[in-house]
Amino acid sequence: MNDLFQKFETVPAREIIPGFDAHLIHTDKQTLSLVKTKAGSHLPQHHHFHEQISMVMEGEFEMTVEGQTKVCGKGDVVVIPSNAVHSGRSLTDCIILDTFTPVREDYQ
């Protein structure tokens, strides 16, 4: 692998949905994503077979997972099991670190 050391800032951002720009790093087995959101942006209700762990690094993000809702702030971690229905909204501009297993092929 030629990209053993990377900086998110040098990885081009990709708009995954309106208001959500992600810098994505992929390996054969996982995806790491640094997402920058705009205040008021909505993450529609959805599910996927990937396991996901999200950590709010800056801002406040309201997350709903399987009907449970919490406002998450800096340092809060959300564990989203495979196929769990989830949604959210950015209460402020946010920076969120997401990991997905297996790799998000739809984001490559």
Secondary structure in CASP SS format (residue, H / E / C, confidence):
PFRMAT SS
TARGET T0000
AUTHOR 0000-0000-0000
METHOD secondary structure of the structure
MODEL  1
M C 1.00
N C 1.00
D C 1.00
L C 1.00
F C 1.00
Q C 1.00
K C 1.00
F H 1.00
E H 1.00
T H 1.00
V C 1.00
P C 1.00
A E 1.00
R E 1.00
E E 1.00
I E 1.00
I E 1.00
P C 1.00
G C 1.00
F E 1.00
D E 1.00
A E 1.00
H E 1.00
L E 1.00
I E 1.00
H E 1.00
T C 1.00
D C 1.00
K C 1.00
Q C 1.00
T E 1.00
L E 1.00
S E 1.00
L E 1.00
V E 1.00
K E 1.00
T E 1.00
K C 1.00
A C 1.00
G C 1.00
S C 1.00
H E 1.00
L E 1.00
P E 1.00
Q E 1.00
H E 1.00
H C 1.00
H C 1.00
F C 1.00
H C 1.00
E E 1.00
Q E 1.00
I E 1.00
S E 1.00
M E 1.00
V E 1.00
M E 1.00
E E 1.00
G C 1.00
E C 1.00
F E 1.00
E E 1.00
M E 1.00
T E 1.00
V E 1.00
E C 1.00
G C 1.00
Q E 1.00
T E 1.00
K E 1.00
V E 1.00
C E 1.00
G C 1.00
K C 1.00
G C 1.00
D C 1.00
V E 1.00
V E 1.00
V E 1.00
I E 1.00
P C 1.00
S C 1.00
N C 1.00
A C 1.00
V C 1.00
H E 1.00
S E 1.00
G E 1.00
R E 1.00
S E 1.00
L C 1.00
T C 1.00
D C 1.00
C E 1.00
I E 1.00
I E 1.00
L E 1.00
D E 1.00
T E 1.00
F E 1.00
T E 1.00
P C 1.00
V C 1.00
R C 1.00
E H 1.00
D H 1.00
Y H 1.00
Q C 1.00
END
